[in-house]
Amino acid sequence: MQATNRQTGSTTAAVLFALAILILVVYIIILFASRQYAAPAPITANARDIDHQYHLTLWITGILFVAAQLALAFAVFSFRDRGQRARFFAGNLGVEIAGGTAAIVIFLGLGFLGRKAWAAVRYTGPPTGSVQIEVTEMQFQFVFRYPGPDGRFGRIDPALISAETGNALGIDPNSPDGSDDIVTSGTLAVPVGRPIELLLRSQDVIHSFFVRELRLQQDAVPGLVIPIHFTPDKVGDYDIVCTQLCGLGHSKMHAVLKVMSETDYDNFLKQQAAAQ
Ligand SMILES: [Cu+2]
C-alpha cells in the first residue's frame, strides 16, 4: 500500500483541492461583485459614512481573503507529495511577528476609523431644533407619539395603559402637556432635511428599531428611554422592523418610516390631530 502511494504521490488530491479553492474564491468574488444582496441606498450623511467604512473594511478583508486562499491553493499544489521525503520546518519567528502585528494594526485601524461614524449618532446629541418623536415598542407593534404644538410630551402612567380605552401608552389625560399629544401607530412621519430625535421605549420585552436606509439599529429596553437621531435627506417610504426576537408575533412587527416634505408633514400632523 505504502509503495503505491510513493509512486503516485498526491497529485490528484492536490490538484482537485487547489481547484476547489479557486472555484470557491471566484464564486465569492462574483457573489459580491454582482451586488445582488446590496443594501438599499442610504438616506442620511451618517449612513453614507457607515457605507464608506463598510466598503473600506470589505475591500481590505476581501483582498486579504483572496490572497490567503490563493496562497493556500498554491501551497497545496506546489508542496504536494511527489514521493520525496517530508521535511520539517521550525517556523519563522520574524514572519509570525510581522503577520501578527499587521493583523493587529488592520483590526485596530479599521475599528478606530469606524468609531467616528458609529459614535456620531451615539455619543453626540442631536442638533438643536430637532424634531422629537417618541417611539414605544410593544408586542408586536410600534406606537409613535408627537408632542403636539406645545413641543412637550404629556406625562405617562403605566397604570393608565389600556387597550379598551385606546390609551396604548398610558398618557395621563389630566396632564396639561398631554392633551395635544398625537399618537399614531404603523406610520412614523418625519419632515425631510430636518434633524429627528427618536426616544425609544419598550413596554414589555427588549425590542429593536431598525431602518436599513438609516444604517441605524438600536434596542428598545423596558425601563429606559434611549435617544437616537438622524437627518433624512430623501423623501420616500422605508421599512421599520424589530430585530430582536421578541415573541411569537416578532416577524409581523413592522412599521413604515415616511420621509415627507415639510408641507406634507404639517398636513399629516393636522390630520392625525383631528383624528385623535
Ligand atoms: Cu419586537
Boltz pocket constraint, residues with backbone or C-beta under 6 A from the ligand:
constraints:
  - pocket:
      binder: B
      contacts: [[A, 137], [A, 138], [A, 140], [A, 206], [A, 207], [A, 208], [A, 242], [A, 243], [A, 244], [A, 245], [A, 246], [A, 250], [A, 253]]
      max_distance: 6.0
